Amino acid sequence: MRTVELVLDDTLDTAVRELWRILRAAGLRSLATHTHPSNRPHITLAAAESLEALPAVRLPVPVRLGPVRMLGRALVRPADSPRLRELQAGVWRALDATNPLHAPDVWEPHVSLALNLPDRQRADALALLAGIPAISGHAVAARSYDTSTRTVTELGAGR
C-alpha cells in the first residue's frame, strides 16, 4: 500500500513538533516517541496499491491547523483549506484508492499528534493542549510512504 502525503512548511512543522514535545514531557502518548526516519508531521490525502495514475500535485497548498481534538483514538489538529480539499478530491478520483475514510465526502484532513491514545489520557491531553491557537501556513512537498517496505519516496515538484 502506498500513501500520498503532504508535508508542512517549517512554521507548521515546528508547531506540530512542539505539541508532540509537550505531550511527551507530560508523560502522555505522543508521536515524538515514534523514531522511524519517516516520521514527520504530514497530511495523508489517500492510500492506493499503485500511484501510476497520480495527477500533478501543485504546491504549495494553503493549510490552516485548527484546535486540537480527538479523531477516533487519535489526538489531532484538523488541517483545512478549500485548495487542500480540491487537491485531495483530485488525488482520490485519479487513484484506485482503498481507504473509504479518504473518500472526499468523509475525509477529515488532519495532522496527528498521538495515535491510539489510551482512554485514561484523553482528557489530560485535551486539557493540556486546550487553547492552542489556530495557525496558518502551507503544505510544501508531497511524498509517498510504502507500508510494506516502510520507505518514503519524494514525489517531486509538480507531481
Sequence and secondary structure as in RCSB ss.txt:
>XXXX:A:sequence
MRTVELVLDDTLDTAVRELWRILRAAGLRSLATHTHPSNRPHITLAAAESLEALPAVRLPVPVRLGPVRMLGRAL
VRPADSPRLRELQAGVWRALDATNPLHAPDVWEPHVSLALNLPDRQRADALALLAGIPAISGHAVAARSYDTSTR
TVTELGAGR
>XXXX:A:secstr
 EEEEEEE HHHHHHHHHHHHHHHHTT   GGG   TT   EEEEEEES  TT     S EEEEE   EEETTEE
EEEEE HHHHHHHHHHHHHTTB  GGGSTTT   EEEEESS  HHHHHHHHHHTTT   EEEEEEEEEEEETTTT
EEEE  TT 
